[in-house]
Amino acid sequence: MALLRGINVGGKNMIKMAELKKVFEGLGLNSVQTYIQSGNVLFRSDEKIGDLRTLIESGIEEGFGFKVDVILRTAAELREIVAGNPFSQEEIDAVEALSDKECMYVGMLQDKPALEGIERLSAYQNDHDKYVIKGAEIYLLFDQSVRNSKLANSLHKLGVPVTVRNWKTMNKLVALVQEMENQK
């Protein structure tokens, strides 16, 4: 699965999913399927992760004329991300009771962040914005809007590319991966 960072946000780096699917298919990737406009692309490939990331990033730049960071996760990794949610259901329920907005998010990083990056980000955690880093994922829980969050706006301080998806999207991606695997 490829998760593209910073496309179709605020009118910038606009990519139609049908065109993105064609680029992925043109790169020789199989069973390509997109999900919503934020750049979630499921596919099958036997390529190594590093080679695959380079191939996809180059293909997008060539096809659309701008660079996009691509975060890759296997089907097993997606399932682990959802299963590994460090926040208790009680914590999530309490936060959701305070808001009519999405509260739970996951940021997927290209690599594990260095200690220096984690220390830079720690200044932005507060009573309203919480996070837990597990490997190359950062789980985020907001009791106010993510749009107004200093923590969310400071994820770049980790020093590695990150793309964020809400919890509903993460669960849907896991379901789509399962459907894809069942079609083998």
PAZAPA-4460 file (N, C-alpha, C; in steps of 0.05 Angstrom, whole numbers, plus 32768, in hexadecimal, padded with zeros to 4 digits):
% residues 184
    n_x    n_y    n_z   ca_x   ca_y   ca_z    c_x    c_y    c_z   seq   type   mol
   8011   7FE9   8000   8000   8000   8000   8012   8019   8000     1      M     A
   800B   802C   7FEF   8019   8046   7FEF   8006   805B   7FFA     2      A     A
   8011   806B   800C   8003   8082   8017   8013   809B   800E     3      L     A
   8005   80AC   7FFF   8013   80C3   7FF4   800F   80DB   8007     4      L     A
   8024   80EA   800A   8024   8101   801D   801E   811A   800D     5      R     A
   800B   8129   8018   8006   8145   800E   7FFA   8148   7FF3     6      G     A
   7FE9   8135   7FEA   7FDB   8139   7FD1   7FBE   8140   7FD7     7      I     A
   7FB3   8150   7FC4   7F96   8158   7FC5   7F8F   8165   7FE0     8      N     A
   7FA2   8175   7FEB   7F9D   8183   8003   7F9F   81A1   7FFE     9      V     A
   7F8A   81B0   8004   7F8B   81CC   8000   7F8F   81D5   7FE3    10      G     A
   7F86   81C5   7FD0   7F89   81CC   7FB4   7FA4   81C9   7FA9    11      G     A
   7FB6   81BC   7FB8   7FD2   81B8   7FAE   7FD6   819B   7FA7    12      K     A
   7FEA   8197   7F95   7FF1   817C   7F8D   7FD9   816A   7F86    13      N     A
   7FC8   8175   7F75   7FAF   8167   7F6E   7FB5   814F   7F5B    14      M     A
   7FAA   8138   7F63   7FAC   8120   7F54   7F91   8112   7F54    15      I     A
   7F86   810C   7F3D   7F6E   80FC   7F3B   7F76   80DF   7F40    16      K     A
   7F66   80D1   7F4F   7F6C   80B5   7F56   7F6D   80A3   7F3E    17      M     A
   7F5C   80A8   7F2A   7F5C   8097   7F12   7F77   809A   7F03    18      A     A
   7F81   80B3   7F03   7F9C   80B8   7EF6   7FB2   80AB   7F06    19      E     A
   7FB0   80AD   7F21   7FC4   80A1   7F32   7FC5   8083   7F2F    20      L     A
   7FAE   8077   7F2C   7FAC   805A   7F28   7FBA   8052   7F0E    21      K     A
   7FB6   8062   7EF9   7FC3   805D   7EDF   7FE2   805E   7EE2    22      K     A
   7FEB   8072   7EF1   8008   8074   7EF5   8013   805B   7F03    23      V     A
   8005   8052   7F18   800E   803A   7F26   800E   8022   7F14    24      F     A
   7FF9   801F   7F04   7FF7   8008   7EF2   800D   800A   7EDD    25      E     A
   8014   8023   7ED4   8029   8027   7EC0   8045   8020   7ECC    26      G     A
   8047   8020   7EE6   8060   8019   7EF3   8063   7FFA   7EF7    27      L     A
   804E   7FEC   7EEE   804F   7FCF   7EEF   8044   7FC3   7F09    28      G     A
   8036   7FD4   7F19   802A   7FCA   7F32   800F   7FBE   7F2C    29      L     A
   8008   7FAA   7F3B   7FF0   7F99   7F36   7FD9   7F9F   7F49    30      N     A
   7FC1   7F99   7F41   7FA9   7F9B   7F51   7FA7   7FB7   7F5E    31      S     A
   7FAC   7FCC   7F4F   7FAD   7FE7   7F5A   7F90   7FF0   7F60    32      V     A
   7F8D   7FFB   7F78   7F74   8005   7F81   7F79   801E   7F92    33      Q     A
   7F6A   8034   7F8E   7F6D   804C   7F9E   7F55   804E   7FB1    34      T     A
   7F5A   805C   7FC7   7F45   8061   7FDB   7F45   807E   7FE3    35      Y     A
   7F30   808C   7FE0   7F2B   80A8   7FE4   7F42   80BA   7FD8    36      I     A
   7F3E   80D3   7FD9   7F4F   80E6   7FCB   7F69   80ED   7FD8    37      Q     A
   7F6F   80E2   7FF0   7F87   80EA   7FFE   7FA0   80DA   7FF7    38      S     A
   7F9E   80C9   7FE2   7FB5   80BB   7FD8   7FBB   80A1   7FE6    39      G     A
   7FA8   8090   7FE8   7FAB   8075   7FF3   7FA9   8062   7FDB    40      N     A
   7FBF   8053   7FD6   7FBF   8041   7FBF   7FC7   8025   7FC7    41      V     A
   7FB5   8013   7FC4   7FBB   7FF7   7FC9   7FC4   7FEA   7FAF    42      L     A
   7FD7   7FD7   7FB1   7FE1   7FCA   7F9A   7FF1   7FB1   7FA3    43      F     A
   7FF8   7FA1   7F8F   8009   7F8A   7F94   8024   7F8E   7F85    44      R     A
   8039   7F86   7F92   8054   7F88   7F85   8067   7F75   7F94    45      S     A
   807B   7F6C   7F86   8090   7F5C   7F92   80AA   7F6C   7F95    46      D     A
   80A9   7F86   7F8F   80C0   7F97   7F91   80C8   7F9C   7FAE    47      E     A
   80E1   7FA2   7FB3   80EA   7FA9   7FCE   80E0   7FC5   7FD4    48      K     A
   80DC   7FCA   7FEE   80D0   7FE4   7FF7   80DF   7FFC   7FEC    49      I     A
   80FA   7FFD   7FF0   8109   8014   7FE7   8107   8018   7FC9    50      G     A
   8109   8003   7FBA   8106   8005   7F9C   80EA   800E   7F95    51      D     A
   80D7   8004   7FA3   80BB   800A   7F9D   80B5   8028   7FA3    52      L     A
   80BF   8032   7FB9   80BB   804E   7FC0   80C7   8060   7FAA    53      R     A
   80DF   805A   7FA2   80ED   806A   7F8D   80DD   8068   7F73    54      T     A
   80D4   8051   7F6B   80C5   804D   7F53   80AB   805E   7F54    55      L     A
   809C   805C   7F6A   8083   806B   7F6C   8087   8089   7F6C    56      I     A
   809A   8092   7F7D   809F   80AF   7F7E   80A8   80BA   7F63    57      E     A
   80B9   80AB   7F55   80C1   80B4   7F3A   80AA   80B4   7F27    58      S     A
   8099   809F   7F28   8082   809E   7F16   806E   80B4   7F1B    59      G     A
   806A   80BC   7F34   8058   80D2   7F3A   8063   80EC   7F31    60      I     A
   807D   80F0   7F35   8089   8109   7F2C   8088   810C   7F0E    61      E     A
   808E   80F6   7F00   808D   80F6   7EE3   8070   80FA   7ED9    62      E     A
   805D   80EC   7EE6   8041   80ED   7EDD   8033   8107   7EE3    63      G     A
   803A   8114   7EFA   802B   812B   7F03   803B   8144   7F06    64      F     A
   8055   8142   7F04   8066   815A   7F04   806E   8165   7F1F    65      G     A
   8069   8156   7F34   8072   815F   7F4F   807A   8147   7F60    66      F     A
   808A   814C   7F74   8094   8137   7F86   8080   8132   7F9C    67      K     A
   807D   8119   7FA3   806C   8110   7FB9   807B   80FC   7FC9    68      V     A
   807B   80FF   7FE4   8086   80EA   7FF5   8073   80D3   7FF5    69      D     A
   807D   80BB   7FF3   806D   80A3   7FF3   8075   8092   800B    70      V     A
   8061   808B   801B   8065   807A   8032   8059   805F   802B    71      I     A
   8068   804A   802F   805F   802F   8028   805A   801E   8041    72      L     A
   8045   800E   8040   803F   7FFB   8055   8034   7FE2   8048    73      R     A
   803D   7FCB   8053   8032   7FB1   8049   8017   7FAD   8056    74      T     A
   8008   7F99   804C   7FEE   7F92   8058   7FF2   7F8B   8075    75      A     A
   8006   7F7B   807B   800B   7F73   8097   8011   7F8B   80A9    76      A     A
   8020   7F9E   809E   8027   7FB6   80AE   800E   7FC7   80B3    77      E     A
   7FFC   7FC9   80A0   7FE3   7FD8   80A4   7FD3   7FCB   80BA    78      L     A
   7FD1   7FB1   80BA   7FC2   7FA3   80CF   7FCF   7FA8   80EA    79      R     A
   7FEA   7FA7   80EB   7FF8   7FAC   8104   7FF4   7FC8   810E    80      E     A
   7FF3   7FDB   80FC   7FEE   7FF7   8104   7FD3   7FFA   8112    81      I     A
   7FBE   7FEE   8106   7FA3   7FF0   8112   7FA2   7FE0   812C    82      V     A
   7FAD   7FC9   812C   7FAD   7FB8   8144   7FBE   7FC4   815B    83      A     A
   7FD1   7FD4   8154   7FE4   7FDF   8168   7FDC   7FFA   8173    84      G     A
   7FC3   8002   8170   7FBA   801C   817B   7FC1   801D   8199    85      N     A
   7FD1   8030   81A1   7FD9   8032   81BD   7FC5   803F   81CF    86      P     A
   7FB1   804C   81C4   7F9D   805A   81D4   7F87   8047   81DC    87      F     A
   7F7E   8049   81F5   7F69   8037   81FE   7F4E   8041   81F2    88      S     A
   7F3B   802F   81F1   7F21   8036   81E7   7F14   804C   81F9    89      Q     A
   7F1A   804B   8213   7F10   805F   8225   7F1B   807B   821E    90      E     A
   7F35   807C   8218   7F41   8096   8210   7F34   80A0   81F7    91      E     A
   7F31   808F   81E3   7F25   8097   81CA   7F08   80A0   81CE    92      I     A
   7EF9   8091   81DD   7EDD   8098   81E2   7EDB   80B3   81F0    93      D     A
   7EEC   80B8   8203   7EEB   80D1   8212   7EF1   80E9   81FF    94      A     A
   7F04   80E5   81ED   7F0B   80FB   81DB   7EF5   80FF   81C6    95      V     A
   7EEA   80E9   81BC   7ED5   80EB   81A8   7EBC   80F8   81B4    96      E     A
   7EB7   80F5   81CE   7EA0   8101   81DB   7EA3   8120   81DC    97      A     A
   7EBB   812A   81DA   7EC0   8147   81DB   7EBF   8154   81C0    98      L     A
   7EBE   8144   81AA   7EC1   8150   8190   7EAE   8143   817C    99      S     A
   7EA7   8153   8167   7E98   8148   8151   7EAA   8143   8139   100      D     A
   7EC4   8145   813D   7ED8   8142   8128   7EE7   8127   812C   101      K     A
   7EF6   811F   8118   7F07   8108   811A   7F1B   810D   8130   102      E     A
   7F21   80F9   8140   7F33   80FD   8157   7F4C   80EC   8155   103      C     A
   7F4A   80D5   8149   7F60   80C1   8148   7F6C   80C0   812C   104      M     A
   7F86   80C2   812B   7F95   80C2   8112   7FAF   80B1   8115   105      Y     A
   7FBA   80A9   80FF   7FD4   809C   80FF   7FE5   80AA   80E9   106      V     A
   7FFD   80B1   80F1   8011   80BB   80DE   8024   80A4   80D8   107      G     A
   8028   809F   80BE   803B   808B   80B5   8053   8099   80AB   108      M     A
   806A   8092   80B6   8083   809F   80AF   8093   808E   809C   109      L     A
   80A4   809B   808B   80B4   808B   8079   80C8   807A   8088   110      Q     A
   80D2   8084   809E   80E6   8076   80AF   80E0   807C   80CC   111      D     A
   80EC   806C   80DE   80E9   8072   80FA   80F7   808D   8100   112      K     A
   80EA   809D   8110   80F6   80B7   8116   810D   80B5   8129   113      P     A
   8121   80C6   8126   8137   80C7   8139   812E   80D3   8153   114      A     A
   813D   80CE   8168   8137   80D8   8183   8135   80F7   8183   115      L     A
   8147   8104   8173   8146   8121   8172   812C   812B   8167   116      E     A
   8121   811E   8153   8107   8126   8147   80F1   8122   815B   117      G     A
   80F1   810C   816A   80DD   8106   817E   80DE   811B   8194   118      I     A
   80F6   8123   819C   80F9   8138   81B0   80EE   8153   81A6   119      E     A
   80F3   8159   818D   80E8   8172   8182   80CA   8172   8182   120      R     A
   80BE   815B   817C   80A1   815A   817B   8094   815A   8197   121      L     A
   80A2   8150   81AA   8096   814D   81C5   808D   8167   81D1   122      S     A
   8098   817E   81C8   8090   8198   81D2   8073   819E   81CB   123      A     A
   8068   8190   81B7   804D   8196   81AD   8038   8184   81B8   124      Y     A
   803F   8171   81C9   802B   8160   81D6   8020   816F   81ED   125      Q     A
   8005   816E   81F0   7FF8   817C   8206   7FDF   816D   820F   126      N     A
   7FCF   8179   821F   7FB7   816B   8229   7FA2   8165   8213   127      D     A
   7FA4   8174   81FD   7F91   8171   81E7   7F9B   8160   81D1   128      H     A
   7FB5   815E   81CE   7FC2   8150   81B8   7FD5   813C   81C3   129      D     A
   7FD0   8122   81BE   7FE1   810D   81C9   7FEC   80FC   81B2   130      K     A
   8003   80F1   81B6   800E   80DF   81A2   801E   80C9   81AF   131      Y     A
   8021   80B3   81A0   8032   809D   81A7   8040   8094   818D   132      V     A
   805A   8092   818E   8069   8089   8177   8070   806B   817B   133      I     A
   8069   805B   8167   8070   803F   8167   807E   8039   814D   134      K     A
   8098   8035   814E   80A7   8030   8135   80A5   8047   8122   135      G     A
   809A   8042   810A   8097   8057   80F6   807A   8061   80F4   136      A     A
   806C   8060   810A   8051   806A   810B   804E   807D   8123   137      E     A
   803E   8091   8120   8037   80A3   8136   8018   80A3   8138   138      I     A
   800F   809A   814F   7FF2   8099   8155   7FEB   80B4   8162   139      Y     A
   7FD6   80C1   8158   7FCE   80DB   8161   7FB1   80DC   816B   140      L     A
   7FAD   80E9   8182   7F93   80EB   818D   7F8E   8108   8194   141      L     A
   7F7A   8114   8188   7F74   8131   818B   7F59   8134   8198   142      F     A
   7F57   8144   81AD   7F3C   8149   81B8   7F30   8163   81AE   143      D     A
   7F3F   8170   819C   7F35   8187   818E   7F3C   8182   8170   144      Q     A
   7F36   8194   815F   7F3A   8190   8142   7F58   818C   813B   145      S     A
   7F5D   8178   812A   7F78   8174   8120   7F82   818C   8110   146      V     A
   7F6F   819A   8104   7F77   81B2   80F4   7F84   81C8   8105   147      R     A
   7F7C   81CA   811E   7F87   81DF   812F   7F9D   81D4   8142   148      N     A
   7FA6   81BC   813D   7FB9   81B0   814F   7FD6   81B8   8148   149      S     A
   7FE4   81C2   815C   8000   81C9   8159   8010   81AF   8156   150      K     A
   8008   819A   8163   8015   8180   8160   8013   8176   8143   151      L     A
   7FFB   8176   8138   7FF7   816C   811D   8007   817D   8109   152      A     A
   8008   8197   810E   8017   81A8   80FC   8035   81A7   8100   153      N     A
   803E   8198   8113   805B   8197   8119   8067   817B   8114   154      S     A
   8058   8169   8108   8062   814E   8103   807C   814E   80F2   155      L     A
   8080   8163   80E2   8098   8165   80D2   80B1   8167   80E4   156      H     A
   80AE   816E   80FD   80C4   8170   8110   80D1   8155   8115   157      K     A
   80C2   8140   810E   80CE   8125   8111   80E5   8120   80FE   158      L     A
   80E6   8130   80E9   80FC   812F   80D6   80FB   8119   80C1   159      G     A
   80E4   810C   80BF   80DF   80F8   80AA   80C4   80FD   809D   160      V     A
   80C1   80F7   8083   80A7   80FB   8077   8091   80EA   8085   161      P     A
   807A   80F7   8089   8063   80EA   8096   804A   80F1   8088   162      V     A
   8038   80DE   8086   801D   80E3   807B   8009   80D8   8090   163      T     A
   7FF3   80E7   8094   7FE1   80E2   80A9   7FC6   80D9   809D   164      V     A
   7FBA   80C5   80AA   7F9F   80BC   80A3   7F8E   80B9   80BC   165      R     A
   7F74   80BF   80B9   7F63   80BB   80D1   7F5E   809E   80D6   166      N     A
   7F54   8098   80ED   7F51   807C   80F6   7F3C   806D   80E5   167      W     A
   7F27   807B   80DC   7F13   806E   80CB   7F20   8065   80B1   168      K     A
   7F30   8076   80A6   7F3E   8070   808D   7F51   8058   8091   169      T     A
   7F5F   8058   80A7   7F72   8042   80AC   7F63   8027   80AE   170      M     A
   7F4C   8027   80BB   7F3C   800E   80BD   7F31   8006   80A2   171      N     A
   7F29   801A   8092   7F1F   8014   8077   7F36   8008   8065   172      K     A
   7F4E   8013   8068   7F64   8009   8058   7F6A   7FEC   8060   173      L     A
   7F69   7FE5   8079   7F6D   7FCA   8082   7F57   7FB8   8075   174      V     A
   7F3E   7FC1   8075   7F29   7FB1   8069   7F2D   7FAD   804B   175      A     A
   7F36   7FC2   803D   7F3C   7FC0   8021   7F53   7FAD   801B   176      L     A
   7F67   7FAE   802C   7F7E   7F9B   8029   7F74   7F7F   802C   177      V     A
   7F63   7F7A   8040   7F58   7F60   8044   7F48   7F56   802C   178      Q     A
   7F38   7F68   8021   7F29   7F61   8008   7F3B   7F5A   7FF2   179      E     A
   7F51   7F69   7FEF   7F64   7F64   7FD9   7F71   7F49   7FDD   180      M     A
   7F78   7F43   7FF6   7F85   7F29   7FFB   7F71   7F12   7FF7   181      E     A
   7F58   7F16   7FFC   7F44   7F01   7FF8   7F3F   7EFB   7FDA   182      N     A
   7F47   7F0E   7FC9   7F42   7F0B   7FAC   7F59   7EFC   7F9E   183      Q     A
   7F6D   7EF3   7FAD   7F84   7EE6   7FA1   7F7B   7ECD   7F92   184      K     A
***
